[in-house]
Amino acid sequence: MNTKSQRWWTIAGLAIVVYSFFPLLWMIMLAFKPASDIVSGKPQFLPTSWTFDNFTEVFGQPLFTRALINSIGIALIATFLSVIIAMFAAYAIARLDFRGKKVLLSLALAIAMFPQAALVGPLFNMWRNLGIYDTWIGLIIPYMTFALPLSIWTLSAFFRQIPWEMEYAAQVDGATSWQAFRKVIVPLAAPGVFTTAILTFFFCWNDFLFAISLTSTDNARTVPAALAFFQGASYFQSAVPYIMAASVVVTIPVVILVLLFQRRIVAGLTSGAVKG
């Protein structure tokens, strides 16, 4: 590639980066704007005066603080359970030979692609009859239902790339099957496990459909659903700056997490895709 081509590719890459980050920057600018800038007849990108009042107002609302606790707790529990179960299932699929293994993986991927909206109505009635509507467990179960198939599919690819001679060597040295799995196989599959955990956490953290449909109070309502109930300080005041401030609080940590661990995430997504 000559110098001119490199220059054009660099410009194209920068244009894509600016295009991708512009909505995030716009959200940050709105979060720091006073309410008067939102209804101003002369809109501008930068705030006329930077203020933290929107964040103070957001954290002063029990609706947001309770929703933030719910999001963290539900996402962490669903991620932990999904990754643990997916590790054992993926290990069995990669290690054992049985009929229908490929069909099982295909069905798992099909479940992950199933439209969530088709399940909201049945789950609503079922959860109310079981008494788990508007509870943490009522959200954790559907989150795991959609996270597990993709987690199993991803982790099975990693386990297939691990040379099983290492497990045999550990057993020859006196390790049990469980010790060989825990001390040899799992550490070798750490990039895949980490990638699966990150993707599962993002799915649980960003979900809106289940969170808005399977909750009715602040008991289990997560942040994406709680944002729909944000209101201004009065009927004539816009709730946009408060919504943007809350969005910044829940979005920026995720962006930082991806930037910090992007190499591990990319390594996890690609190491199981090729042989060798």
Buried (B, 14 or more C-beta within 10 A) or exposed (E): EEEEEEEEEEEEEEEEEEEEEEEBEEBBBBBBBBBEBBEEEEEEEEBEEEBEEBBEBBBEBEBBBBBBEBBBBBBBBBBEBBBEBBBEBBBBBBBEEEEEBEEBBEEBEEBBEEEBEEBBEEBBEEBEEEEBBBBBEBBBBBBBBBBBBBBBBBBBBBBBBBEEEEBEEBBEEEBEEEEBBEEBBBEBBEBBBBBBBBBBBBBBBBBBBBBBBBBEEBEBBBBBBBBEBBEBEEEEBEBBBBBBBBBBBBBBEBEEBEEEBEEBBEBBBEBBEEEE
